[in-house]
């Protein structure tokens, strides 16, 4: 999986990624956390996704969302063992 930062400002980050599943899971977790804006778009099925995140503390929001995803994934793995 490739993720590239294509734009980064104080309260905004844009990522280019090639995995729609990861983008959608991250979007759901970010929006559930109450950030200002998180969405992705794909201009064409063969082109990468552009993921845009806006909040007063984007880095912390993404870090918290990834931590929550990992925690929930670990719970699922333990439940199916």
mmCIF file of the N, C-alpha and C atoms, coordinates in Angstrom:
data_MODEL
# 
_entry.id   MODEL 
# 
loop_
_atom_site.group_PDB 
_atom_site.id 
_atom_site.type_symbol 
_atom_site.label_atom_id 
_atom_site.label_alt_id 
_atom_site.label_comp_id 
_atom_site.label_asym_id 
_atom_site.label_entity_id 
_atom_site.label_seq_id 
_atom_site.pdbx_PDB_ins_code 
_atom_site.Cartn_x 
_atom_site.Cartn_y 
_atom_site.Cartn_z 
_atom_site.occupancy 
_atom_site.B_iso_or_equiv 
_atom_site.pdbx_formal_charge 
_atom_site.auth_seq_id 
_atom_site.auth_comp_id 
_atom_site.auth_asym_id 
_atom_site.auth_atom_id 
_atom_site.pdbx_PDB_model_num 
ATOM 1   N N  . UNK A 1 1  ? 0.844   -1.171  0.000   1.00 0.00 ? 1  UNK A N  1 
ATOM 2   C CA . UNK A 1 1  ? 0.000   0.000   0.000   1.00 0.00 ? 1  UNK A CA 1 
ATOM 3   C C  . UNK A 1 1  ? 0.891   1.236   0.000   1.00 0.00 ? 1  UNK A C  1 
ATOM 4   N N  . UNK A 1 2  ? 0.584   2.152   -0.889  1.00 0.00 ? 2  UNK A N  1 
ATOM 5   C CA . UNK A 1 2  ? 1.339   3.401   -0.985  1.00 0.00 ? 2  UNK A CA 1 
ATOM 6   C C  . UNK A 1 2  ? 0.489   4.564   -0.494  1.00 0.00 ? 2  UNK A C  1 
ATOM 7   N N  . UNK A 1 3  ? 1.078   5.397   0.360   1.00 0.00 ? 3  UNK A N  1 
ATOM 8   C CA . UNK A 1 3  ? 0.435   6.622   0.808   1.00 0.00 ? 3  UNK A CA 1 
ATOM 9   C C  . UNK A 1 3  ? 1.451   7.745   0.659   1.00 0.00 ? 3  UNK A C  1 
ATOM 10  N N  . UNK A 1 4  ? 1.031   8.818   0.003   1.00 0.00 ? 4  UNK A N  1 
ATOM 11  C CA . UNK A 1 4  ? 1.915   9.954   -0.244  1.00 0.00 ? 4  UNK A CA 1 
ATOM 12  C C  . UNK A 1 4  ? 1.209   11.237  0.201   1.00 0.00 ? 4  UNK A C  1 
ATOM 13  N N  . UNK A 1 5  ? 1.920   12.078  0.940   1.00 0.00 ? 5  UNK A N  1 
ATOM 14  C CA . UNK A 1 5  ? 1.382   13.387  1.316   1.00 0.00 ? 5  UNK A CA 1 
ATOM 15  C C  . UNK A 1 5  ? 1.574   14.318  0.127   1.00 0.00 ? 5  UNK A C  1 
ATOM 16  N N  . UNK A 1 6  ? 0.461   14.842  -0.395  1.00 0.00 ? 6  UNK A N  1 
ATOM 17  C CA . UNK A 1 6  ? 0.566   15.732  -1.557  1.00 0.00 ? 6  UNK A CA 1 
ATOM 18  C C  . UNK A 1 6  ? 0.356   17.193  -1.187  1.00 0.00 ? 6  UNK A C  1 
ATOM 19  N N  . UNK A 1 7  ? -0.220  17.444  -0.013  1.00 0.00 ? 7  UNK A N  1 
ATOM 20  C CA . UNK A 1 7  ? -0.397  18.816  0.462   1.00 0.00 ? 7  UNK A CA 1 
ATOM 21  C C  . UNK A 1 7  ? -0.537  18.775  1.972   1.00 0.00 ? 7  UNK A C  1 
ATOM 22  N N  . UNK A 1 8  ? 0.209   19.630  2.656   1.00 0.00 ? 8  UNK A N  1 
ATOM 23  C CA . UNK A 1 8  ? 0.122   19.690  4.114   1.00 0.00 ? 8  UNK A CA 1 
ATOM 24  C C  . UNK A 1 8  ? 0.221   21.139  4.557   1.00 0.00 ? 8  UNK A C  1 
ATOM 25  N N  . UNK A 1 9  ? -0.800  21.559  5.287   1.00 0.00 ? 9  UNK A N  1 
ATOM 26  C CA . UNK A 1 9  ? -0.835  22.896  5.851   1.00 0.00 ? 9  UNK A CA 1 
ATOM 27  C C  . UNK A 1 9  ? -1.180  22.774  7.328   1.00 0.00 ? 9  UNK A C  1 
ATOM 28  N N  . UNK A 1 10 ? -1.398  23.913  7.980   1.00 0.00 ? 10 UNK A N  1 
ATOM 29  C CA . UNK A 1 10 ? -1.650  23.910  9.424   1.00 0.00 ? 10 UNK A CA 1 
ATOM 30  C C  . UNK A 1 10 ? -2.847  23.042  9.804   1.00 0.00 ? 10 UNK A C  1 
ATOM 31  N N  . UNK A 1 11 ? -3.977  23.227  9.127   1.00 0.00 ? 11 UNK A N  1 
ATOM 32  C CA . UNK A 1 11 ? -5.187  22.498  9.502   1.00 0.00 ? 11 UNK A CA 1 
ATOM 33  C C  . UNK A 1 11 ? -5.756  21.674  8.348   1.00 0.00 ? 11 UNK A C  1 
ATOM 34  N N  . UNK A 1 12 ? -4.869  21.210  7.457   1.00 0.00 ? 12 UNK A N  1 
ATOM 35  C CA . UNK A 1 12 ? -5.287  20.468  6.280   1.00 0.00 ? 12 UNK A CA 1 
ATOM 36  C C  . UNK A 1 12 ? -4.180  19.525  5.843   1.00 0.00 ? 12 UNK A C  1 
ATOM 37  N N  . UNK A 1 13 ? -4.582  18.342  5.411   1.00 0.00 ? 13 UNK A N  1 
ATOM 38  C CA . UNK A 1 13 ? -3.631  17.418  4.796   1.00 0.00 ? 13 UNK A CA 1 
ATOM 39  C C  . UNK A 1 13 ? -4.344  16.696  3.664   1.00 0.00 ? 13 UNK A C  1 
ATOM 40  N N  . UNK A 1 14 ? -3.635  16.504  2.557   1.00 0.00 ? 14 UNK A N  1 
ATOM 41  C CA . UNK A 1 14 ? -4.151  15.723  1.448   1.00 0.00 ? 14 UNK A CA 1 
ATOM 42  C C  . UNK A 1 14 ? -3.196  14.577  1.180   1.00 0.00 ? 14 UNK A C  1 
ATOM 43  N N  . UNK A 1 15 ? -3.748  13.383  1.094   1.00 0.00 ? 15 UNK A N  1 
ATOM 44  C CA . UNK A 1 15 ? -2.971  12.180  0.877   1.00 0.00 ? 15 UNK A CA 1 
ATOM 45  C C  . UNK A 1 15 ? -3.365  11.546  -0.442  1.00 0.00 ? 15 UNK A C  1 
ATOM 46  N N  . UNK A 1 16 ? -2.407  10.944  -1.116  1.00 0.00 ? 16 UNK A N  1 
ATOM 47  C CA . UNK A 1 16 ? -2.686  10.141  -2.294  1.00 0.00 ? 16 UNK A CA 1 
ATOM 48  C C  . UNK A 1 16 ? -2.475  8.693   -1.869  1.00 0.00 ? 16 UNK A C  1 
ATOM 49  N N  . UNK A 1 17 ? -3.490  7.847   -2.068  1.00 0.00 ? 17 UNK A N  1 
ATOM 50  C CA . UNK A 1 17 ? -3.376  6.451   -1.673  1.00 0.00 ? 17 UNK A CA 1 
ATOM 51  C C  . UNK A 1 17 ? -4.033  5.557   -2.713  1.00 0.00 ? 17 UNK A C  1 
ATOM 52  N N  . UNK A 1 18 ? -3.667  4.287   -2.690  1.00 0.00 ? 18 UNK A N  1 
ATOM 53  C CA . UNK A 1 18 ? -4.166  3.360   -3.705  1.00 0.00 ? 18 UNK A CA 1 
ATOM 54  C C  . UNK A 1 18 ? -5.113  2.298   -3.146  1.00 0.00 ? 18 UNK A C  1 
ATOM 55  N N  . UNK A 1 19 ? -5.479  2.388   -1.874  1.00 0.00 ? 19 UNK A N  1 
ATOM 56  C CA . UNK A 1 19 ? -6.326  1.370   -1.264  1.00 0.00 ? 19 UNK A CA 1 
ATOM 57  C C  . UNK A 1 19 ? -7.642  1.991   -0.800  1.00 0.00 ? 19 UNK A C  1 
ATOM 58  N N  . UNK A 1 20 ? -8.713  1.688   -1.523  1.00 0.00 ? 20 UNK A N  1 
ATOM 59  C CA . UNK A 1 20 ? -10.013 2.277   -1.227  1.00 0.00 ? 20 UNK A CA 1 
ATOM 60  C C  . UNK A 1 20 ? -10.563 1.795   0.117   1.00 0.00 ? 20 UNK A C  1 
ATOM 61  N N  . UNK A 1 21 ? -10.259 0.569   0.503   1.00 0.00 ? 21 UNK A N  1 
ATOM 62  C CA . UNK A 1 21 ? -10.745 0.032   1.773   1.00 0.00 ? 21 UNK A CA 1 
ATOM 63  C C  . UNK A 1 21 ? -10.140 0.783   2.950   1.00 0.00 ? 21 UNK A C  1 
ATOM 64  N N  . UNK A 1 22 ? -8.853  0.999   2.914   1.00 0.00 ? 22 UNK A N  1 
ATOM 65  C CA . UNK A 1 22 ? -8.175  1.747   3.975   1.00 0.00 ? 22 UNK A CA 1 
ATOM 66  C C  . UNK A 1 22 ? -8.706  3.177   4.026   1.00 0.00 ? 22 UNK A C  1 
ATOM 67  N N  . UNK A 1 23 ? -8.894  3.783   2.876   1.00 0.00 ? 23 UNK A N  1 
ATOM 68  C CA . UNK A 1 23 ? -9.405  5.160   2.827   1.00 0.00 ? 23 UNK A CA 1 
ATOM 69  C C  . UNK A 1 23 ? -10.791 5.254   3.457   1.00 0.00 ? 23 UNK A C  1 
ATOM 70  N N  . UNK A 1 24 ? -11.654 4.309   3.152   1.00 0.00 ? 24 UNK A N  1 
ATOM 71  C CA . UNK A 1 24 ? -13.022 4.359   3.672   1.00 0.00 ? 24 UNK A CA 1 
ATOM 72  C C  . UNK A 1 24 ? -13.061 4.099   5.177   1.00 0.00 ? 24 UNK A C  1 
ATOM 73  N N  . UNK A 1 25 ? -12.281 3.149   5.648   1.00 0.00 ? 25 UNK A N  1 
ATOM 74  C CA . UNK A 1 25 ? -12.235 2.885   7.096   1.00 0.00 ? 25 UNK A CA 1 
ATOM 75  C C  . UNK A 1 25 ? -11.698 4.112   7.830   1.00 0.00 ? 25 UNK A C  1 
ATOM 76  N N  . UNK A 1 26 ? -10.635 4.697   7.332   1.00 0.00 ? 26 UNK A N  1 
ATOM 77  C CA . UNK A 1 26 ? -10.071 5.895   7.951   1.00 0.00 ? 26 UNK A CA 1 
ATOM 78  C C  . UNK A 1 26 ? -11.070 7.050   7.939   1.00 0.00 ? 26 UNK A C  1 
ATOM 79  N N  . UNK A 1 27 ? -11.785 7.227   6.838   1.00 0.00 ? 27 UNK A N  1 
ATOM 80  C CA . UNK A 1 27 ? -12.794 8.285   6.743   1.00 0.00 ? 27 UNK A CA 1 
ATOM 81  C C  . UNK A 1 27 ? -13.878 8.118   7.801   1.00 0.00 ? 27 UNK A C  1 
ATOM 82  N N  . UNK A 1 28 ? -14.359 6.895   7.965   1.00 0.00 ? 28 UNK A N  1 
ATOM 83  C CA . UNK A 1 28 ? -15.417 6.641   8.947   1.00 0.00 ? 28 UNK A CA 1 
ATOM 84  C C  . UNK A 1 28 ? -14.927 6.935   10.359  1.00 0.00 ? 28 UNK A C  1 
ATOM 85  N N  . UNK A 1 29 ? -13.755 6.473   10.710  1.00 0.00 ? 29 UNK A N  1 
ATOM 86  C CA . UNK A 1 29 ? -13.216 6.715   12.052  1.00 0.00 ? 29 UNK A CA 1 
ATOM 87  C C  . UNK A 1 29 ? -12.967 8.210   12.286  1.00 0.00 ? 29 UNK A C  1 
ATOM 88  N N  . UNK A 1 30 ? -12.445 8.897   11.283  1.00 0.00 ? 30 UNK A N  1 
ATOM 89  C CA . UNK A 1 30 ? -12.203 10.337  11.437  1.00 0.00 ? 30 UNK A CA 1 
ATOM 90  C C  . UNK A 1 30 ? -13.517 11.101  11.603  1.00 0.00 ? 30 UNK A C  1 
ATOM 91  N N  . UNK A 1 31 ? -14.504 10.791  10.786  1.00 0.00 ? 31 UNK A N  1 
ATOM 92  C CA . UNK A 1 31 ? -15.785 11.495  10.897  1.00 0.00 ? 31 UNK A CA 1 
ATOM 93  C C  . UNK A 1 31 ? -16.490 11.172  12.208  1.00 0.00 ? 31 UNK A C  1 
ATOM 94  N N  . UNK A 1 32 ? -16.352 9.955   12.703  1.00 0.00 ? 32 UNK A N  1 
ATOM 95  C CA . UNK A 1 32 ? -16.951 9.599   13.987  1.00 0.00 ? 32 UNK A CA 1 
ATOM 96  C C  . UNK A 1 32 ? -16.262 10.301  15.152  1.00 0.00 ? 32 UNK A C  1 
ATOM 97  N N  . UNK A 1 33 ? -15.030 10.731  14.954  1.00 0.00 ? 33 UNK A N  1 
ATOM 98  C CA . UNK A 1 33 ? -14.305 11.417  16.032  1.00 0.00 ? 33 UNK A CA 1 
ATOM 99  C C  . UNK A 1 33 ? -14.672 12.895  16.115  1.00 0.00 ? 33 UNK A C  1 
ATOM 100 N N  . UNK A 1 34 ? -15.447 13.387  15.145  1.00 0.00 ? 34 UNK A N  1 
ATOM 101 C CA . UNK A 1 34 ? -15.921 14.765  15.204  1.00 0.00 ? 34 UNK A CA 1 
ATOM 102 C C  . UNK A 1 34 ? -15.020 15.792  14.563  1.00 0.00 ? 34 UNK A C  1 
ATOM 103 N N  . UNK A 1 35 ? -14.152 15.390  13.648  1.00 0.00 ? 35 UNK A N  1 
ATOM 104 C CA . UNK A 1 35 ? -13.304 16.381  12.989  1.00 0.00 ? 35 UNK A CA 1 
ATOM 105 C C  . UNK A 1 35 ? -14.128 17.215  12.019  1.00 0.00 ? 35 UNK A C  1 
ATOM 106 N N  . UNK A 1 36 ? -13.533 18.268  11.524  1.00 0.00 ? 36 UNK A N  1 
ATOM 107 C CA . UNK A 1 36 ? -14.229 19.214  10.652  1.00 0.00 ? 36 UNK A CA 1 
ATOM 108 C C  . UNK A 1 36 ? -14.610 18.574  9.313   1.00 0.00 ? 36 UNK A C  1 
ATOM 109 N N  . UNK A 1 37 ? -13.661 17.868  8.661   1.00 0.00 ? 37 UNK A N  1 
ATOM 110 C CA . UNK A 1 37 ? -13.915 17.324  7.328   1.00 0.00 ? 37 UNK A CA 1 
ATOM 111 C C  . UNK A 1 37 ? -12.955 16.183  7.036   1.00 0.00 ? 37 UNK A C  1 
ATOM 112 N N  . UNK A 1 38 ? -13.484 15.097  6.493   1.00 0.00 ? 38 UNK A N  1 
ATOM 113 C CA . UNK A 1 38 ? -12.665 13.983  6.007   1.00 0.00 ? 38 UNK A CA 1 
ATOM 114 C C  . UNK A 1 38 ? -13.415 13.311  4.868   1.00 0.00 ? 38 UNK A C  1 
ATOM 115 N N  . UNK A 1 39 ? -12.812 13.291  3.687   1.00 0.00 ? 39 UNK A N  1 
ATOM 116 C CA . UNK A 1 39 ? -13.436 12.665  2.533   1.00 0.00 ? 39 UNK A CA 1 
ATOM 117 C C  . UNK A 1 39 ? -12.360 12.288  1.520   1.00 0.00 ? 39 UNK A C  1 
ATOM 118 N N  . UNK A 1 40 ? -12.700 11.332  0.676   1.00 0.00 ? 40 UNK A N  1 
ATOM 119 C CA . UNK A 1 40 ? -11.793 10.953  -0.398  1.00 0.00 ? 40 UNK A CA 1 
ATOM 120 C C  . UNK A 1 40 ? -12.551 11.001  -1.716  1.00 0.00 ? 40 UNK A C  1 
ATOM 121 N N  . UNK A 1 41 ? -11.788 11.118  -2.798  1.00 0.00 ? 41 UNK A N  1 
ATOM 122 C CA . UNK A 1 41 ? -12.375 11.087  -4.135  1.00 0.00 ? 41 UNK A CA 1 
ATOM 123 C C  . UNK A 1 41 ? -11.419 10.364  -5.077  1.00 0.00 ? 41 UNK A C  1 
ATOM 124 N N  . UNK A 1 42 ? -12.013 9.784   -6.085  1.00 0.00 ? 42 UNK A N  1 
ATOM 125 C CA . UNK A 1 42 ? -11.237 9.116   -7.128  1.00 0.00 ? 42 UNK A CA 1 
ATOM 126 C C  . UNK A 1 42 ? -11.800 9.573   -8.458  1.00 0.00 ? 42 UNK A C  1 
ATOM 127 N N  . UNK A 1 43 ? -10.977 10.229  -9.252  1.00 0.00 ? 43 UNK A N  1 
ATOM 128 C CA . UNK A 1 43 ? -11.438 10.755  -10.532 1.00 0.00 ? 43 UNK A CA 1 
ATOM 129 C C  . UNK A 1 43 ? -11.743 9.653   -11.538 1.00 0.00 ? 43 UNK A C  1 
ATOM 130 N N  . UNK A 1 44 ? -11.017 8.556   -11.436 1.00 0.00 ? 44 UNK A N  1 
ATOM 131 C CA . UNK A 1 44 ? -11.184 7.448   -12.371 1.00 0.00 ? 44 UNK A CA 1 
ATOM 132 C C  . UNK A 1 44 ? -10.719 6.169   -11.667 1.00 0.00 ? 44 UNK A C  1 
ATOM 133 N N  . UNK A 1 45 ? -11.337 5.019   -11.955 1.00 0.00 ? 45 UNK A N  1 
ATOM 134 C CA . UNK A 1 45 ? -10.964 3.781   -11.255 1.00 0.00 ? 45 UNK A CA 1 
ATOM 135 C C  . UNK A 1 45 ? -9.491  3.384   -11.341 1.00 0.00 ? 45 UNK A C  1 
ATOM 136 N N  . UNK A 1 46 ? -8.783  3.818   -12.360 1.00 0.00 ? 46 UNK A N  1 
ATOM 137 C CA . UNK A 1 46 ? -7.372  3.463   -12.456 1.00 0.00 ? 46 UNK A CA 1 
ATOM 138 C C  . UNK A 1 46 ? -6.445  4.488   -11.815 1.00 0.00 ? 46 UNK A C  1 
ATOM 139 N N  . UNK A 1 47 ? -7.013  5.596   -11.344 1.00 0.00 ? 47 UNK A N  1 
ATOM 140 C CA . UNK A 1 47 ? -6.208  6.638   -10.702 1.00 0.00 ? 47 UNK A CA 1 
ATOM 141 C C  . UNK A 1 47 ? -6.252  6.472   -9.184  1.00 0.00 ? 47 UNK A C  1 
ATOM 142 N N  . UNK A 1 48 ? -5.244  6.972   -8.482  1.00 0.00 ? 48 UNK A N  1 
ATOM 143 C CA . UNK A 1 48 ? -5.243  6.861   -7.011  1.00 0.00 ? 48 UNK A CA 1 
ATOM 144 C C  . UNK A 1 48 ? -6.293  7.762   -6.356  1.00 0.00 ? 48 UNK A C  1 
ATOM 145 N N  . UNK A 1 49 ? -6.590  7.461   -5.129  1.00 0.00 ? 49 UNK A N  1 
ATOM 146 C CA . UNK A 1 49 ? -7.530  8.226   -4.323  1.00 0.00 ? 49 UNK A CA 1 
ATOM 147 C C  . UNK A 1 49 ? -6.824  9.455   -3.780  1.00 0.00 ? 49 UNK A C  1 
ATOM 148 N N  . UNK A 1 50 ? -7.532  10.570  -3.706  1.00 0.00 ? 50 UNK A N  1 
ATOM 149 C CA . UNK A 1 50 ? -7.040  11.758  -3.014  1.00 0.00 ? 50 UNK A CA 1 
ATOM 150 C C  . UNK A 1 50 ? -7.905  11.911  -1.770  1.00 0.00 ? 50 UNK A C  1 
ATOM 151 N N  . UNK A 1 51 ? -7.282  11.856  -0.606  1.00 0.00 ? 51 UNK A N  1 
ATOM 152 C CA . UNK A 1 51 ? -7.967  11.891  0.683   1.00 0.00 ? 51 UNK A CA 1 
ATOM 153 C C  . UNK A 1 51 ? -7.674  13.244  1.324   1.00 0.00 ? 51 UNK A C  1 
ATOM 154 N N  . UNK A 1 52 ? -8.710  13.992  1.662   1.00 0.00 ? 52 UNK A N  1 
ATOM 155 C CA . UNK A 1 52 ? -8.549  15.328  2.253   1.00 0.00 ? 52 UNK A CA 1 
ATOM 156 C C  . UNK A 1 52 ? -9.090  15.316  3.680   1.00 0.00 ? 52 UNK A C  1 
ATOM 157 N N  . UNK A 1 53 ? -8.287  15.824  4.609   1.00 0.00 ? 53 UNK A N  1 
ATOM 158 C CA . UNK A 1 53 ? -8.655  15.876  6.022   1.00 0.00 ? 53 UNK A CA 1 
ATOM 159 C C  . UNK A 1 53 ? -8.426  17.300  6.509   1.00 0.00 ? 53 UNK A C  1 
ATOM 160 N N  . UNK A 1 54 ? -9.449  17.866  7.162   1.00 0.00 ? 54 UNK A N  1 
ATOM 161 C CA . UNK A 1 54 ? -9.350  19.219  7.712   1.00 0.00 ? 54 UNK A CA 1 
ATOM 162 C C  . UNK A 1 54 ? -9.755  19.193  9.180   1.00 0.00 ? 54 UNK A C  1 
ATOM 163 N N  . UNK A 1 55 ? -8.950  19.808  10.015  1.00 0.00 ? 55 UNK A N  1 
ATOM 164 C CA . UNK A 1 55 ? -9.242  19.948  11.438  1.00 0.00 ? 55 UNK A CA 1 
ATOM 165 C C  . UNK A 1 55 ? -8.190  20.866  12.042  1.00 0.00 ? 55 UNK A C  1 
ATOM 166 N N  . UNK A 1 56 ? -8.426  21.301  13.260  1.00 0.00 ? 56 UNK A N  1 
ATOM 167 C CA . UNK A 1 56 ? -7.463  22.194  13.900  1.00 0.00 ? 56 UNK A CA 1 
ATOM 168 C C  . UNK A 1 56 ? -6.161  21.464  14.231  1.00 0.00 ? 56 UNK A C  1 
ATOM 169 N N  . UNK A 1 57 ? -6.212  20.159  14.439  1.00 0.00 ? 57 UNK A N  1 
ATOM 170 C CA . UNK A 1 57 ? -5.017  19.366  14.708  1.00 0.00 ? 57 UNK A CA 1 
ATOM 171 C C  . UNK A 1 57 ? -5.090  18.069  13.889  1.00 0.00 ? 57 UNK A C  1 
ATOM 172 N N  . UNK A 1 58 ? -4.765  18.178  12.617  1.00 0.00 ? 58 UNK A N  1 
ATOM 173 C CA . UNK A 1 58 ? -4.906  17.066  11.683  1.00 0.00 ? 58 UNK A CA 1 
ATOM 174 C C  . UNK A 1 58 ? -4.039  15.873  12.077  1.00 0.00 ? 58 UNK A C  1 
ATOM 175 N N  . UNK A 1 59 ? -2.789  16.120  12.428  1.00 0.00 ? 59 UNK A N  1 
ATOM 176 C CA . UNK A 1 59 ? -1.882  15.022  12.762  1.00 0.00 ? 59 UNK A CA 1 
ATOM 177 C C  . UNK A 1 59 ? -2.405  14.195  13.929  1.00 0.00 ? 59 UNK A C  1 
ATOM 178 N N  . UNK A 1 60 ? -2.890  14.870  14.973  1.00 0.00 ? 60 UNK A N  1 
ATOM 179 C CA . UNK A 1 60 ? -3.430  14.161  16.127  1.00 0.00 ? 60 UNK A CA 1 
ATOM 180 C C  . UNK A 1 60 ? -4.693  13.397  15.763  1.00 0.00 ? 60 UNK A C  1 
ATOM 181 N N  . UNK A 1 61 ? -5.548  14.001  14.949  1.00 0.00 ? 61 UNK A N  1 
ATOM 182 C CA . UNK A 1 61 ? -6.787  13.341  14.533  1.00 0.00 ? 61 UNK A CA 1 
ATOM 183 C C  . UNK A 1 61 ? -6.494  12.056  13.768  1.00 0.00 ? 61 UNK A C  1 
ATOM 184 N N  . UNK A 1 62 ? -5.546  12.100  12.835  1.00 0.00 ? 62 UNK A N  1 
ATOM 185 C CA . UNK A 1 62 ? -5.184  10.915  12.059  1.00 0.00 ? 62 UNK A CA 1 
ATOM 186 C C  . UNK A 1 62 ? -4.536  9.873   12.972  1.00 0.00 ? 62 UNK A C  1 
ATOM 187 N N  . UNK A 1 63 ? -3.640  10.301  13.831  1.00 0.00 ? 63 UNK A N  1 
ATOM 188 C CA . UNK A 1 63 ? -2.982  9.378   14.760  1.00 0.00 ? 63 UNK A CA 1 
ATOM 189 C C  . UNK A 1 63 ? -3.993  8.690   15.671  1.00 0.00 ? 63 UNK A C  1 
ATOM 190 N N  . UNK A 1 64 ? -4.940  9.458   16.206  1.00 0.00 ? 64 UNK A N  1 
ATOM 191 C CA . UNK A 1 64 ? -5.973  8.884   17.077  1.00 0.00 ? 64 UNK A CA 1 
ATOM 192 C C  . UNK A 1 64 ? -6.858  7.901   16.315  1.00 0.00 ? 64 UNK A C  1 
ATOM 193 N N  . UNK A 1 65 ? -7.212  8.244   15.085  1.00 0.00 ? 65 UNK A N  1 
ATOM 194 C CA . UNK A 1 65 ? -8.052  7.357   14.275  1.00 0.00 ? 65 UNK A CA 1 
ATOM 195 C C  . UNK A 1 65 ? -7.332  6.055   13.957  1.00 0.00 ? 65 UNK A C  1 
ATOM 196 N N  . UNK A 1 66 ? -6.059  6.130   13.607  1.00 0.00 ? 66 UNK A N  1 
ATOM 197 C CA . UNK A 1 66 ? -5.284  4.918   13.308  1.00 0.00 ? 66 UNK A CA 1 
ATOM 198 C C  . UNK A 1 66 ? -5.150  4.053   14.563  1.00 0.00 ? 66 UNK A C  1 
ATOM 199 N N  . UNK A 1 67 ? -4.950  4.668   15.713  1.00 0.00 ? 67 UNK A N  1 
ATOM 200 C CA . UNK A 1 67 ? -4.878  3.913   16.969  1.00 0.00 ? 67 UNK A CA 1 
ATOM 201 C C  . UNK A 1 67 ? -6.199  3.205   17.257  1.00 0.00 ? 67 UNK A C  1 
ATOM 202 N N  . UNK A 1 68 ? -7.304  3.886   17.031  1.00 0.00 ? 68 UNK A N  1 
ATOM 203 C CA . UNK A 1 68 ? -8.619  3.288   17.263  1.00 0.00 ? 68 UNK A CA 1 
ATOM 204 C C  . UNK A 1 68 ? -8.873  2.131   16.298  1.00 0.00 ? 68 UNK A C  1 
ATOM 205 N N  . UNK A 1 69 ? -8.455  2.283   15.051  1.00 0.00 ? 69 UNK A N  1 
ATOM 206 C CA . UNK A 1 69 ? -8.606  1.214   14.061  1.00 0.00 ? 69 UNK A CA 1 
ATOM 207 C C  . UNK A 1 69 ? -7.804  -0.012  14.488  1.00 0.00 ? 69 UNK A C  1 
ATOM 208 N N  . UNK A 1 70 ? -6.568  0.201   14.904  1.00 0.00 ? 70 UNK A N  1 
ATOM 209 C CA . UNK A 1 70 ? -5.724  -0.914  15.357  1.00 0.00 ? 70 UNK A CA 1 
ATOM 210 C C  . UNK A 1 70 ? -6.344  -1.621  16.560  1.00 0.00 ? 70 UNK A C  1 
ATOM 211 N N  . UNK A 1 71 ? -6.851  -0.832  17.507  1.00 0.00 ? 71 UNK A N  1 
ATOM 212 C CA . UNK A 1 71 ? -7.463  -1.400  18.709  1.00 0.00 ? 71 UNK A CA 1 
ATOM 213 C C  . UNK A 1 71 ? -8.678  -2.256  18.340  1.00 0.00 ? 71 UNK A C  1 
ATOM 214 N N  . UNK A 1 72 ? -9.535  -1.743  17.473  1.00 0.00 ? 72 UNK A N  1 
ATOM 215 C CA . UNK A 1 72 ? -10.714 -2.492  17.059  1.00 0.00 ? 72 UNK A CA 1 
ATOM 216 C C  . UNK A 1 72 ? -10.340 -3.732  16.237  1.00 0.00 ? 72 UNK A C  1 
ATOM 217 N N  . UNK A 1 73 ? -9.324  -3.619  15.395  1.00 0.00 ? 73 UNK A N  1 
ATOM 218 C CA . UNK A 1 73 ? -8.865  -4.771  14.617  1.00 0.00 ? 73 UNK A CA 1 
ATOM 219 C C  . UNK A 1 73 ? -8.326  -5.863  15.538  1.00 0.00 ? 73 UNK A C  1 
ATOM 220 N N  . UNK A 1 74 ? -7.592  -5.472  16.580  1.00 0.00 ? 74 UNK A N  1 
ATOM 221 C CA . UNK A 1 74 ? -7.090  -6.444  17.544  1.00 0.00 ? 74 UNK A CA 1 
ATOM 222 C C  . UNK A 1 74 ? -8.237  -7.149  18.258  1.00 0.00 ? 74 UNK A C  1 
ATOM 223 N N  . UNK A 1 75 ? -9.293  -6.415  18.591  1.00 0.00 ? 75 UNK A N  1 
ATOM 224 C CA . UNK A 1 75 ? -10.468 -7.019  19.230  1.00 0.00 ? 75 UNK A CA 1 
ATOM 225 C C  . UNK A 1 75 ? -11.108 -8.066  18.316  1.00 0.00 ? 75 UNK A C  1 
ATOM 226 N N  . UNK A 1 76 ? -11.195 -7.751  17.033  1.00 0.00 ? 76 UNK A N  1 
ATOM 227 C CA . UNK A 1 76 ? -11.787 -8.687  16.072  1.00 0.00 ? 76 UNK A CA 1 
ATOM 228 C C  . UNK A 1 76 ? -10.940 -9.944  15.969  1.00 0.00 ? 76 UNK A C  1 
ATOM 229 N N  . UNK A 1 77 ? -9.632  -9.785  15.896  1.00 0.00 ? 77 UNK A N  1 
ATOM 230 C CA . UNK A 1 77 ? -8.734  -10.938 15.798  1.00 0.00 ? 77 UNK A CA 1 
ATOM 231 C C  . UNK A 1 77 ? -8.870  -11.819 17.032  1.00 0.00 ? 77 UNK A C  1 
ATOM 232 N N  . UNK A 1 78 ? -8.909  -11.223 18.203  1.00 0.00 ? 78 UNK A N  1 
ATOM 233 C CA . UNK A 1 78 ? -9.063  -11.998 19.441  1.00 0.00 ? 78 UNK A CA 1 
ATOM 234 C C  . UNK A 1 78 ? -10.409 -12.705 19.493  1.00 0.00 ? 78 UNK A C  1 
ATOM 235 N N  . UNK A 1 79 ? -11.448 -12.064 18.976  1.00 0.00 ? 79 UNK A N  1 
ATOM 236 C CA . UNK A 1 79 ? -12.788 -12.652 19.022  1.00 0.00 ? 79 UNK A CA 1 
ATOM 237 C C  . UNK A 1 79 ? -12.914 -13.876 18.118  1.00 0.00 ? 79 UNK A C  1 
ATOM 238 N N  . UNK A 1 80 ? -12.193 -13.900 17.012  1.00 0.00 ? 80 UNK A N  1 
ATOM 239 C CA . UNK A 1 80 ? -12.315 -15.027 16.081  1.00 0.00 ? 80 UNK A CA 1 
ATOM 240 C C  . UNK A 1 80 ? -11.320 -16.151 16.355  1.00 0.00 ? 80 UNK A C  1 
ATOM 241 N N  . UNK A 1 81 ? -10.434 -15.962 17.310  1.00 0.00 ? 81 UNK A N  1 
ATOM 242 C CA . UNK A 1 81 ? -9.475  -17.034 17.655  1.00 0.00 ? 81 UNK A CA 1 
ATOM 243 C C  . UNK A 1 81 ? -10.120 -18.069 18.517  1.00 0.00 ? 81 UNK A C  1 
# 
